[in-house]
Amino acid sequence: MEKLEKLKLSVASRNNEIDDYQFNIDNFIRAIEKIDTEYSDNSAIINFRENLCELLEDHKTEQLKSIIIRDVITDQINELEES
């Protein structure tokens, strides 16, 4: 398999990874909001909320890393297709 083909497969994989992170980010945000409105007096759930907040930040960071790598791969594809 040539480099261009590998890069194109890699972009598709990164896009799926980015989408997966976004799916989790959206769910974490909704869960945090739900806890804030419906379970704010439950100390066990407040601990869960704190864990969700940490996961949310971790997923945002990992998603950004994936976006950066995807963009670098896309740049390489563009360079190869232009030459």
Backbone hydrogen bonds, N-H to C=O, Kabsch-Sander energy under -0.5 kcal/mol:
donor,donor_aa,acceptor,acceptor_aa,energy
6,K,2,E,-2.1
7,L,3,K,-2.7
8,K,4,L,-2.2
9,L,5,E,-2.1
10,S,6,K,-2.3
11,V,7,L,-2.3
12,A,8,K,-1.9
13,S,9,L,-2.1
14,R,10,S,-2.6
15,N,11,V,-2.6
16,N,12,A,-1.9
17,E,13,S,-2.2
18,I,14,R,-2.8
19,D,15,N,-2.3
20,D,16,N,-2.5
21,Y,17,E,-2.4
22,Q,18,I,-2.2
23,F,19,D,-2.4
24,N,20,D,-2.0
25,I,21,Y,-2.9
26,D,22,Q,-2.8
27,N,23,F,-1.9
28,F,24,N,-2.9
29,I,25,I,-2.4
30,R,26,D,-2.1
31,A,27,N,-2.5
32,I,28,F,-2.5
33,E,29,I,-2.3
34,K,30,R,-2.4
35,I,31,A,-2.5
36,D,32,I,-2.4
37,T,33,E,-1.8
38,E,34,K,-2.8
39,Y,35,I,-2.0
42,N,39,Y,-2.0
43,S,41,D,-0.8
46,I,42,N,-2.1
47,N,43,S,-1.7
48,F,44,A,-1.4
49,R,45,I,-2.6
50,E,46,I,-2.1
51,N,47,N,-1.9
52,L,48,F,-2.5
53,C,49,R,-2.5
54,E,50,E,-1.9
55,L,51,N,-2.7
56,L,52,L,-2.9
57,E,53,C,-2.1
58,D,54,E,-2.5
59,H,55,L,-2.9
60,K,56,L,-2.3
61,T,57,E,-2.1
62,E,58,D,-2.7
63,Q,59,H,-2.6
64,L,60,K,-2.1
65,K,61,T,-2.1
66,S,62,E,-2.2
67,I,63,Q,-2.4
68,I,64,L,-2.5
69,I,65,K,-2.4
70,R,66,S,-2.7
71,D,67,I,-2.5
72,V,68,I,-2.1
73,I,69,I,-2.5
74,T,70,R,-2.6
75,D,71,D,-2.2
76,Q,72,V,-1.8
77,I,73,I,-2.3
78,N,74,T,-2.6
79,E,75,D,-2.3
80,L,76,Q,-2.5
81,E,77,I,-2.6
82,E,78,N,-1.6
83,S,79,E,-1.1
